[in-house]
C-alpha cells in the first residue's frame, strides 16, 4: 500500500464538518457590511500613535493588514523604546490589534510577521495567535519565513553537549495569517495579479527569502525585505485593495502596496521614519 493511499481520509469533507471547522471563531458578532475608507486617509503615511489613529477609521474598511510589530528585543528604533516589560508590551500591542480587528473588512485578512524571543522564552507568535482566536478571528495558516541566517549556528547560551539545558537556535520567523468572519475575500478575478507559477510556489508555507540588507541605509534595525511584502500582498489581496500597516516603520509595506497597484495607509510614531516612507513612495517610477 502506497503512502498516499494509506493517508487518504474517506468522507473527508463530512468529517471536517462533524469535528467543527474553526470552532473557536463561530458565533462571532462581526458585521458583514463593509465600508469605504475615508478619502482623506487613502494613500497616506500617518505620523501618529496607531491605537489612537485607528479609532478614526470606520468599522470594516481595510482589506488587508500586513505588519511586523516592534520585537521588544532591545533594538535601536527611532522614537521607540524597545525592550519594555512584557506586560506593558502586550497590553499596548493587543490594544492596537483589537482596533485592527475592528477596522478590517468581513472576509479581510490580518497578517503578522513576528519572531519569538527565545532568550526570554516568550512565544510571541503563540500569544498573538491566541489573542486573535479569542477575538473570533479565523487562524488560516502559518508561514515560515526561512531567512537562511547562518550567523545563528553557534551555542551562545545553555548547556554544551549536555541535556541539562540545551538552547535552540532558529533561522526563521513566522507570518501568522488570520481572516475575519470568512475565509473568502471577495474580489474580481481581473484584479488578481499573481501568476500560476507564483501561486504554486507560494502556497507552500515555507518561504526562503534573504533578510533585508539595506537596513543601515534607512536607519531602521528591523526591516523585512520587499520580496516578503510582495508575496504577501499578491497572494492575499487584489489590485485596488486597501492595505494597512500600523507599524509601518520606513515603509516597506506601503511602498510595495503602491508598486502593486494597491491603496495604502501606513502609520508610525516616528516622524523620521514617516519621511523616509514617503520618500520611498515618491521614488517609485
C-alpha positions as CSV (number, residue, x, y, z in Angstrom):
1,X,0.0,0.0,0.0
2,X,1.4,3.4,-1.0
3,X,1.9,6.2,1.4
4,X,-0.7,8.5,-0.3
5,X,-3.3,5.8,-0.3
6,X,-2.7,4.9,3.3
7,X,-3.1,8.5,4.3
8,X,-6.3,9.2,2.4
9,X,-9.3,10.0,4.5
10,X,-12.6,8.7,3.3
11,X,-15.5,11.2,3.5
12,X,-13.1,14.0,4.5
13,X,-15.4,16.9,3.9
14,X,-18.2,15.4,6.1
15,X,-15.7,14.6,8.8
16,X,-14.4,18.1,8.9
17,X,-17.9,19.4,9.3
18,X,-18.6,16.8,12.1
19,X,-15.5,18.0,14.0
20,X,-16.5,21.7,13.7
21,X,-14.4,23.9,11.4
22,X,-12.7,26.7,13.3
23,X,-15.0,26.1,16.2
24,X,-13.3,28.9,18.3
25,X,-14.4,31.5,15.7
26,X,-18.0,30.6,15.5
27,X,-20.8,32.7,16.8
28,X,-18.9,35.9,16.2
29,X,-20.7,39.2,16.1
30,X,-18.9,40.7,13.1
31,X,-21.0,42.8,10.8
32,X,-20.9,41.7,7.2
33,X,-21.4,45.3,6.0
34,X,-18.1,46.6,4.6
35,X,-17.4,50.3,4.4
36,X,-15.1,52.6,2.3
37,X,-12.0,54.2,3.8
38,X,-12.4,58.0,4.2
39,X,-10.7,59.6,1.2
40,X,-8.6,61.9,3.4
41,X,-6.7,58.9,4.7
42,X,-6.3,57.0,1.5
43,X,-2.7,56.6,0.2
44,X,-1.3,58.4,3.2
45,X,1.6,58.0,5.7
46,X,0.3,58.9,9.1
47,X,2.7,60.1,11.9
48,X,0.6,59.2,14.9
49,X,0.1,56.5,17.6
50,X,-1.6,53.6,15.8
51,X,-4.1,52.9,18.5
52,X,-5.3,56.5,18.5
53,X,-5.4,56.9,14.8
54,X,-7.2,53.6,14.1
55,X,-10.1,54.9,16.2
56,X,-10.7,57.5,13.5
57,X,-11.4,54.8,10.9
58,X,-14.9,53.2,10.4
59,X,-15.6,49.5,11.0
60,X,-14.8,47.0,8.2
61,X,-12.9,49.4,5.9
62,X,-9.5,47.7,5.4
63,X,-8.9,44.7,3.1
64,X,-5.5,43.5,4.4
65,X,-3.3,44.4,7.3
66,X,0.3,43.3,7.0
67,X,2.7,44.4,9.7
68,X,5.6,43.5,11.9
69,X,5.3,45.0,15.3
70,X,8.4,46.1,17.4
71,X,10.2,43.0,18.5
72,X,10.8,44.1,22.1
73,X,14.3,42.6,21.8
74,X,16.1,45.9,22.8
75,X,16.7,47.1,19.2
76,X,17.5,50.7,18.5
77,X,14.4,52.1,16.9
78,X,14.0,55.8,16.4
79,X,11.4,57.3,18.8
80,X,10.5,53.9,20.4
81,X,11.9,52.2,23.5
82,X,12.3,48.6,22.5
83,X,12.7,46.1,25.4
84,X,10.0,47.1,27.8
85,X,8.3,45.0,30.5
86,X,6.4,42.2,28.7
87,X,3.1,43.1,30.4
88,X,3.4,46.7,29.1
89,X,4.4,45.5,25.7
90,X,1.5,43.1,25.2
91,X,-1.0,45.5,26.8
92,X,-0.2,48.1,24.2
93,X,0.2,45.7,21.2
94,X,-3.0,43.9,21.8
95,X,-5.0,47.1,22.1
96,X,-3.7,48.1,18.6
97,X,-4.6,44.6,17.3
98,X,-8.1,45.0,18.8
99,X,-8.6,48.1,16.7
100,X,-7.1,46.2,13.7
101,X,-9.8,43.5,14.1
102,X,-12.5,46.2,14.1
103,X,-11.3,48.0,11.0
104,X,-10.5,45.0,8.8
105,X,-13.3,44.0,6.5
106,X,-15.5,41.0,6.8
107,X,-13.5,38.5,4.8
108,X,-10.4,40.6,5.1
109,X,-7.0,39.4,6.4
110,X,-4.6,40.3,9.2
111,X,-1.0,39.0,8.7
112,X,1.6,39.5,11.4
113,X,5.3,38.9,10.9
114,X,6.9,38.0,14.3
115,X,9.7,36.2,15.9
116,X,9.6,34.7,19.4
117,X,12.1,36.0,21.9
118,X,13.8,32.7,22.7
119,X,16.2,34.2,25.3
120,X,13.1,35.2,27.4
121,X,11.1,32.1,26.5
122,X,8.3,34.2,25.2
123,X,6.4,32.6,22.3
124,X,5.2,35.8,20.8
125,X,3.6,34.1,17.8
126,X,1.5,31.9,20.1
127,X,0.4,34.7,22.3
128,X,-0.6,36.8,19.3
129,X,-2.4,33.9,17.7
130,X,-4.2,33.1,20.9
131,X,-5.4,36.7,21.2
132,X,-6.8,36.7,17.6
133,X,-8.6,33.4,18.1
134,X,-10.1,34.5,21.4
135,X,-11.4,37.5,19.4
136,X,-13.1,35.2,16.9
137,X,-10.6,35.6,14.1
138,X,-10.0,32.5,11.9
139,X,-6.5,31.2,12.0
140,X,-6.0,30.3,8.4
141,X,-2.3,29.4,8.2
142,X,1.2,30.0,9.5
143,X,4.1,30.7,7.0
144,X,7.7,30.0,7.9
145,X,9.9,32.8,6.6
146,X,13.2,30.9,6.2
147,X,15.9,33.6,6.3
148,X,18.9,31.2,5.9
149,X,20.7,33.1,8.6
150,X,23.7,31.0,9.3
151,X,25.0,33.5,11.8
152,X,22.9,31.7,14.4
153,X,24.9,28.5,14.0
154,X,26.6,28.7,17.4
155,X,25.9,27.9,21.0
156,X,25.6,31.2,22.9
157,X,23.6,30.1,25.9
158,X,22.5,26.9,27.5
159,X,24.4,23.7,28.2
160,X,27.2,22.5,25.9
161,X,27.0,18.8,24.9
162,X,24.5,18.2,27.8
163,X,20.8,17.7,28.0
164,X,20.7,19.7,31.2
165,X,19.7,23.0,29.4
166,X,20.2,23.0,25.6
167,X,19.3,26.3,23.9
168,X,17.7,26.0,20.5
169,X,18.5,28.4,17.6
170,X,16.3,29.3,14.7
171,X,16.8,30.6,11.2
172,X,13.2,31.6,10.5
173,X,10.4,33.9,11.5
174,X,6.7,33.4,11.3
175,X,3.8,35.0,9.4
176,X,0.6,34.3,11.3
177,X,-2.4,34.7,8.9
178,X,-6.0,35.4,10.1
179,X,-9.3,36.0,8.4
180,X,-12.3,37.9,9.8
181,X,-15.6,36.1,9.6
182,X,-15.0,34.2,6.3
183,X,-12.0,32.6,4.6
184,X,-13.1,34.0,1.3
185,X,-12.0,37.6,0.4
186,X,-14.2,38.9,-2.4
187,X,-12.6,40.5,-5.4
188,X,-12.7,40.5,-9.2
189,X,-10.5,37.9,-11.0
190,X,-9.1,40.6,-13.3
191,X,-7.6,42.2,-10.2
192,X,-5.6,39.1,-9.2
193,X,-2.0,39.7,-10.3
194,X,-0.4,36.5,-9.0
195,X,0.9,34.2,-11.8
196,X,0.3,30.5,-11.8
197,X,4.0,29.7,-11.1
198,X,4.0,32.1,-8.2
199,X,0.8,30.7,-6.8
200,X,2.1,27.1,-6.9
201,X,5.4,28.1,-5.2
202,X,4.0,30.4,-2.6
203,X,1.1,28.3,-1.2
204,X,3.9,26.0,0.1
205,X,4.1,27.6,3.5
206,X,7.9,27.9,3.8
207,X,9.3,30.9,2.0
208,X,13.0,31.1,1.6
209,X,13.8,34.9,1.4
210,X,17.0,36.6,2.4
211,X,16.8,39.3,5.1
212,X,16.8,43.0,4.2
213,X,20.4,44.1,3.6
214,X,19.9,47.9,3.4
215,X,18.7,48.5,7.0
216,X,21.7,50.8,7.7
217,X,20.8,52.9,4.7
218,X,17.4,53.5,6.1
219,X,18.4,53.8,9.8
220,X,16.0,51.1,10.9
221,X,17.1,48.0,12.8
222,X,14.3,45.5,11.8
223,X,13.1,45.9,8.3
224,X,11.6,43.0,6.4
225,X,12.5,42.7,2.7
226,X,10.3,43.9,-0.1
227,X,10.1,40.4,-1.5
228,X,8.3,39.3,1.6
229,X,5.7,42.1,1.3
230,X,5.4,41.4,-2.5
231,X,4.5,37.7,-1.9
232,X,2.1,38.5,0.9
233,X,0.2,41.2,-0.9
234,X,-0.1,39.3,-4.2
235,X,-1.2,36.0,-2.5
236,X,-3.7,37.6,-0.1
237,X,-5.1,40.7,-1.8
238,X,-6.3,42.1,-5.1
239,X,-5.2,45.2,-7.0
240,X,-7.1,48.2,-5.7
241,X,-7.5,46.7,-2.2
242,X,-6.7,49.0,0.8
243,X,-3.6,47.8,2.7
244,X,-2.8,49.0,6.2
245,X,0.5,48.7,8.2
246,X,0.0,50.0,11.8
247,X,3.8,49.7,12.5
248,X,4.9,51.0,9.1
249,X,8.5,52.0,10.0
250,X,10.3,53.2,6.9
251,X,7.5,52.0,4.7
252,X,8.3,48.7,3.1
253,X,4.6,47.6,3.1
254,X,3.3,50.9,1.8
255,X,6.0,51.1,-1.0
256,X,5.2,47.6,-2.2
257,X,1.4,48.3,-2.0
258,X,2.0,51.3,-4.2
259,X,4.1,49.3,-6.7
260,X,1.4,46.6,-6.9
261,X,-1.5,49.0,-7.5
262,X,-3.0,48.7,-4.1
263,X,-4.2,51.6,-2.0
264,X,-2.4,52.1,1.4
265,X,-2.2,53.6,4.8
266,X,1.0,53.5,6.8
267,X,1.1,54.5,10.5
268,X,4.2,55.2,12.6
269,X,5.0,57.4,15.6
270,X,8.5,58.3,14.2
271,X,8.5,61.5,12.1
272,X,11.9,60.4,10.7
273,X,10.6,57.0,9.6
274,X,7.4,58.5,8.1
275,X,9.5,61.0,6.0
276,X,11.6,58.0,4.7
277,X,8.4,56.0,3.9
278,X,7.0,59.0,1.9
279,X,10.4,59.4,0.1
280,X,10.4,55.7,-1.0
281,X,6.9,56.1,-2.4
282,X,7.8,59.2,-4.3
283,X,10.8,57.4,-5.9
284,X,8.5,54.8,-7.5
285,X,8.5,55.3,-11.2
